[in-house]
């Protein structure tokens, strides 16, 4: 009881303390995460858009070069002519120097430009370089741009490529550059703008608000063109999977952890601007809030535990006092004195118990004793009900037999002996339980009398398992049912009939069945009999059946009684189920075997 009280109080306090905290904490964390997610999405979208504008402002330099070396026919004509000329005149050299100086002005003024190449298909293997002037492909170390131009589709006017170049043949550390290609529209050729990635990567690093945030710029071929310095953390990230995602803001999990990813597309250059941030970096505050909530929940649990223990100890002491008073009153021990003052509800209960318990206890005992006596008297009266019709007819039969035999007392003496035996059995100690073997032996006295009376109109068949003979039953449990079979089934049917008594043990019960192939019971009468079996009144018809049913219920409980099945013209089956457990223990009806 003390344990149950403690668990009940603990559950109550935990519900009152923990549930509001859990609801508040879960709501706060969910709202914080949702607001944080919206802010991250907005901030990253704004950051990528700003980065795109800053980077493309640098990339627009290619438009200026296109105006000069492609759209401007005079400059393009002069450069094409110089590249095609095989002689080196004074005028050609002077114009070449002017063009070289003009081309070199952009890399000099803009530190992020490494070099500019202008190539016309008509010039063969010669091209203009901002650093060297007129150069031949055979004499320079950087030829990869030319291969990229030749391998590119003719309808593609703009593309970008990350490359490595060696400034000298013995250079061990290649220079990382990003080349922007622009195919000329006025004549066949290409303008190549080589940019140093470090300048743009410094821009990316300067606009990155978080220490672990990575910003990448990829071209249409999923090649990284620019990246900030934190990109080394992303070695296990599948950039292709990220790039092909249809969403602009999403979460993706990789081996190194979960990342929050934002994307922005450049329509002109076909580039993708990516922001990749580890989720734990952004959700530090919700994580701290979760830890704080766990601490609060733990504190609430400890407080609830203490309160539950204190209240349980106090209440259990009062309840123990009440139980002690009840036990003392039950056992006749002296009761404690009544309290002069009512302190709480327990004091009120204790005083009222002390005032009323003795009166209530005596009334209860008197009522129980009265019920017990009534039950014993009713059982005795029921067992004493022997069919007077049977006694009358038996005595009449004995009389006529004695008259007919005139001195030969064998059969008459036998009937009288059986009758005496049966009367002695039924009237002596009616409340006593007997073995099934004894009950069957006494029932045989009755059946032998009836077989004489009805001139062997029926045959008795006994199918009794040997092991059940020692089981105890109430007296006259078989005789009234057999009597019913004879008077209501066998007697009214032409020819010789059979009555079978079957007894066997099944699942802790003794199963008794009396089966006859007599006239049977029609459905209407059968319905009335089953309805009467449910009532507690006495009836003159089928008295043996109702008597036996009532005695079974009084002895073993209301759930026990007779079960009746009959088919008109075929016979009747009366079944009884009796518990075989030790005396005083009655099995639950849930454990009874089926009536089928």
N, C-alpha and C positions, 0 to 999 in steps of 0.2 A: 504494500500500500504506500509506504513511504517513497519507494522508487517511482511509482506511478504518479504520486502527487508532485514529486520533483520534476519529472519529465513534463507533466501537464503545465506547471508554472513556468518552467524553462521555455517551453514552446510558446506560451502566451507572451512572455516578455520578449522573446526573440522576434515574434511577429510584430509586436508593437515597436520594437527598436530597430530591427534590421530591415523590414520591408520598406518603411519610408526612406531609409538611407539608400537602400538598393535602387529604389525607383528614382530618387533624386540624383544619385551618382550616375546611374545608367543614362538618365536623360541629359545630365550635364555633359557627360563624355560624348554621347551621340551628337548633341547640338554643337559642341566644340569641334568635333571632328568634321561635321558637315560644314560648319562655317569656315573652318580652316581649309577644307577641300575647295570650297568656292573661292576663297581668297587666293589659294595657290593657283587655281585655274585662271583667274583673272590676272594675277600678277605675272604668271608665266606667259600668258598670251600677249600681254603688253610688253614684256621684256623681249620676247622673240620678234614682235613687230618692230620695236625700236632697233633691235640688232639688225634686222633685215634692212631697215632704212639706212642705218649707218654704213653697213657693208656695201650695199648697192650704190651708195653715193660714191664710194671708192671705185666700184666696178664701172660706173658710168664713164670712166676715162676712155673705155674702148669706143664709146660713141664719138668722142672728140677725135680719136685717131682715125676712125672710119671716115669722118668728114674731111680730114686732111688728106689721107692717103688713098681713099677710094672715091669719094664723091667729087673732090677737087680734081678736075680733069687735067689742069696744067701741071700740078705736082705729080700726079700719077703718070702723065705722059713722060715727063722728064726722068722720073725714076725708072720707068720701064725702058726708056731709051738707053740710059746709062747702064742698066743691067745687061742689055742685049749687046752693047758695044764691046768689041774686043780690043780696041785701041785706047790709049790713055793720053788724050790731048790735054792741053792746059785748061781749056774750057770745061771739059768733063771733070777734071780733078777739082776745079774751083766749085762747080755745082755740087760735086759729091761732098766736099767739105761743108758746104752750106747746109745740105740736107742732113748730114751726120750731126752737125751742131744743132740743127732744129730738132732732130729726133732725140738727141741726148738731153735736150732741155727738160723734157718731162721727167726722166729718172733723176735728174739733178734737183729739180724742184720738189719732187714728190718721193720721199725716201722709201715708200713702200713699193715703188716700181723698180724692178731689177733691170729689165731690158725690154726692147721692142723690136720685133722682127716684121719686115714687110717683104712678102714674096709674091712674084708674078709668074704664072706658069710659062709665059713666053721667054722668061730669063733663063730657063734651064735649071742649072744647079746653083745659080747665084741669087743672093738676096741682100736686102739692106738690114743692118744691125745697128742699134743705137750705140753700141759700145765699140764696134769695129768699122762701121761704114759698110762698104761693099765687101761681102764675104762669100766664100764658096763652101758648099756642103762638104767637100773633100778636105777642107783645111780647118774645120771647126770641130770641137768635141761634142757640142750639143746638136745632135741630128734627130733626136726622138720626136721633136715637134713636127718635123717634115713627114715622118712615117705616120704620125697621127692624122695629119692633114690628108695624106694620100688614101689612108684606109677609111676615112670618114665618108659617110654617104653624101652624095652631091647635093641633095636637097636640104641638108642640114647647114644652116647659116651660122649657128652659134653653139659652142660647147666649151666645157671647162675640163681641166685635167690636172691632177696633182702629180708632180714629177720630181725626179732627182737629177741634178746635173753636176758634172765635174768642170770646174773652171779651168783646170789644167789636166793633162793626161796622168800626172803623178799625184793628183789630189786624192787623199785617202778618205776624206770626209765629204761626201757629196752634199750639195746645197739643195735644201728643200724649197721648191717654188710651186706656185700655182699658175698654170697657163690658161689664158682666156683666148679662144680662137674666134675670129670673126671672118667669115667668108665674104670676099668682095662681091659687090653687085654690078659694078661698072665694067669690070674686066675679071678674068679668071685669076684668082690669087687669094691670099689669106693674110690677115694681120694678126700677129701673136703678141699679146701683152703678158709678160712674165711678172708676177707679183710675189713679193716676199711674204709668206704666210704669217711670220712673226708679228708683223704690224697689225694685221686683222685679229690674230689671236690675242694680242694685248688689249684690243678693243673688247673682245669677248670676256677676258678676265676682269676688266675694269667694270663691266656692267653686271657681273655675277654677284647677286646679293648673299648667297649662301656659300659657306666654305666647301661643302661637298658637292655642290651643283656643277654638273657638266653641261656645256653648251657645244653642240656639234653642228657643222654645216656640211651637208652631203650633196653631191651632184646627182644627176639622174641615174648614174650607174652604181649608186650606193657606195661611192668612194668618198672617204672623209677628206674634205678640202681644208677645213679649219677646225681647230679645237682649242679649248682652254687647257690650262695646265693640270686640271684634276682628272682628265680623261683616262689616266693610267688605272684608275679604279674600275674601269669598265671593260676589262679584258675578256670576261666571260659573257658579256651581253651580246645577244644576237641582233645586230643593227638591221639586218634584212627583215627580220620578224617585226621589229618596231616600225620600220619604214612602211611595210605593207599593211599595217593596221589601219582600218578605215576611220578610226576615232582620232580626234585631235588632243584629247586629254584622257588618260587611262593609267591603270596600274598593271605592271607586269612583273612576274616573279622569275628570278634566275638563281643560279647556284650560289652566288654571293649575297643574295638577299632580294627584297622586294623594292621596286623603284616606281616613282611617280613620273610619268613621261608626258611632255607637252610637245606638240608639233605645229609648225607654221610653214606653209608652202609659198615658194616664190614662183609666180606664173611666168615671168620673163626668162629667168635663167634655169628654171626647172630644179632649183635647189630646195632642199628641206632643212629647216632650222629646228633643231631638237634641244629640248631641255630635259635632262635626266637627273633626278634627285633621289637619293636613298630615302625610303619612307620613314625610317627611324629618325632621320634628321628633322623632318617636318612635324612628326608626331611626338616630339619630346614632351611638349606640354600636356597632351592627353595622357601620355604614359605616366608623367608625374602625378596628374590628377587621379589616375587609376590607383597608383600606389597610395596616395593620400586617402582615397575611399576605402581601400583595403585596411588601412590602419584604423579608420573610423569604425569599420565593421568589426574588426577584432576588439576594439575598445568596447563597442556596444555589446558584443558577445560576452566579454568578461563581466560587464555591468549586469547584464541579464542573468548570467550564471550566479553572481553574488546575490542578486535580489531573489532569484528562485530558491536558492539555498536558505536564505533568511526566512522567507515566508513559509517555505515547506517545513522548516524546523519548528516555527511557531504554531502553524496550523496542525501539524502532525502531533505535537504535544497535546493540544486541546482534544483532538480526535482520539488519541490514545487514552486520555482521561475518560472520555465518553464510553469507549469500548470497555475499559476497566470497570466502570459502573455497571454496564450491561452484563459483563461476565460475573461480577459479584452478585448481582441480583439473580442471575440464572442458577448460580451454584449455591445460593443461600448465604453467602458471606455478608458481613456487615457493610452497609453502604456508607460512603463518606458524608459528612455533614453538608447541608445546603449552604450556599454562599449568601451572605447578608446583603451583598450588593451586586447588581448586574453590570458587569464591565463591558461585555461585548456580546455578539450573537451566540458564541459558544457557552458563555455563562448562562444565558437564557435557556438554551437547549438543555444544559446539564440540570438546571433546577426543575424544568418541566419533566425531564426523564425521572428524576428522583421522586417527584410528586405522583406520577401516574404509572410507573413501571410495575409496581407490585400488583395493583388492581388489574392492570392489563394482562400481566403474566398469569394470574390466577384464573381470569376469565378465559384466556386462551387454553389453558390446561383443561378446564372444565368442559369447554366446547370440544376439544380433541377427544376427551374421554367419552363424551356423549356420542360423538360420531363413530368412535370405535365400537361402542356397545351396540349402536343401531346396526352397524354393518355386520357384526357377529350374529345378532338376532336375526337379521334378514337372511344371512347365509344359512343359519340353522333351520329357519322356517322353510326356505326354498328346498333344502335337502330332505326335509320331512315330507315334501309333497310327493307321495307315491300315488299313482293313478288308482283311485278307488274302483274304477271300472275294471282294471286289471285284476285287483283282488277279488272282486265279486265273481267275475267269470272263472277265475282260477278255482275258487272254492266250489263253484257250481260244477265244474268239470270233475273235481275230486269226488264230489258227492255221487254223481252218476257213475263214475268209474267204480267206486266202492260198492255201489248197488249192483252193478253188472257183474263184477268179479266175485262177489259173495264169498269173501274169505281169503281169496288170493291177494295178498297185500303187496306184492313186489312192485308193480308199476305205480300204484297209489302211494305206497310208502316212499318211493323214489321222488315223486312229485312233491309230496309233503316235505320231504327232507330238503329238496331244492328251494321250496318256498320259504321254509324256516331259515335256511342259510341266507337267502336274499334279504329277508326282513331283518334278520340280525345285523347284516352288513350295512344296510341302509340307515338303521335307526341308532346304532351304537357309534358314539363319537363322530358326528357328521362333519366336524371341522377338521378331522385328521386327514393328512395326506397319506396315500397308499402307493405301492409300486404298481406299475402297469401290469405286471404279472398277476398281482392280487386282483386288480380290477377285471382283468380278462377271466380269471378263474370264477369270480362271482357272477360275471355276466353269462358265463356258460350255464350256470344254474337257471338263469332266467330263460335262455334260448331253448334249453332242454324241455322246460315246462311248456313253452309256446309250440315247440315241435310236436309234443304230444297232443296239445289242444287242436292244432290245425292239421293233424294227421300228415306230417311231413310235407306240408305245402311249400316249404322253403328249405334251402340248404345253406348252411353257414360255412364260409371260407375265411380262414384266419391267415393273413399274410403279415407276420410280425417279425421284424429283425430281432435276432437274439440279443443284440447289444442294448436294445432299448427297453428290455423287460425290467431292468433295475431302476428306470427313471420313475420319479414320483409324480402322481397326478391327484386331482381331487376325486372324491368318491362319486360313483354313479355318473361317470362321464360318457360311458358307452351305452348303458341300458336304456336311457330315455330315447336316444337317437334310433336304436334298433327297434324299440317299441313303435316309434313313428313310422319306420320303414314297413313294419308288419301291418299296422292298422290303416295306414294311408296309402300304401303301395302294393304290398304283397296280397293282402286280403281281398282287394278289389280286382285283382287280375286273375284270369283263368290260367290253370296249369301251375306247374311248379316253378318257383323263382329262386333267385340266389341273393344272398346278402354277404358282401365281402367287407371284412375289417382289415385295414392296412395301416401299419405303424412303422415309421422309420425316422431316423435322425437326419437333420439337414441344417447346417450352419448355426449350431447352437440352439436348435428348436426340435421339439418332438412333434412330428406331423402325423395326425390321426385322420383317417378317412373312412366313412361308412358308406358303402356303395351298394345300391340295389338296382335290379332290373324290373322293378314293379311298374305300376301304372304311371308314375311320374306326376308332375304338377303342371297344370295349364298356365300360360303366361299371366293371366289376370290374377289368379290365386297366388302365383309366385311373387308378383309385384306387391300384393297386400302383405304377404308374409315378411318380405324384406323391409317394408315400411314399419311393420309392427316390431321387428327386431331392433329398430332404432329408438323405440319408445321405452319408457320405464314401467309401463303398466303391466298388469297380469292378464292373461288370456286363457280361455278354456280350451280353445282349439290349439292343437300342436303344442300342448303344454310341455312335453318333454323337450322339444326344440328350444322354446323360449326359456325354460328353466335352466337348461344347460348353458345357454348363451349368457344368461344373467349371472350364474355362478362363476363362469370363467372370467367375466369382467370384474366381479367383486373380488375375486381371488388374485388375478394377475394384472388387472388394470383395464381401463375403458378401451384401449386399443386392441384387446384380445376378445375373442368371441368365436362364433361359428360362421362359416361361409357356406352358402347354399347354392347349388346348381342343379337344375332339373330340366328334363325335356319330356313333354307329355307323350306317353306311350312308350318311352324307352327306359326311364328310371331316374333316380335321384342320387346326388352325391352331397354328403355333408362333411365338411372338413374343419379341423381345429388345429391351431398352431399354439403349442405350449412351450415356454422357455425352459431350457434344461440346465441353466446356469445354477450356481449355488444358491441356497435359500436366502431370500431377502434381496436378491439382485434380479431386476427385470430388464431384459434387453429393450433398447429403443425400437420403435416400429420401423425406423429406417433400416434396421438390420434384418428385418423379417424376410424370409424367402417369399418369392412370388406365389400367388394363389393358383397359378396355372399348373 
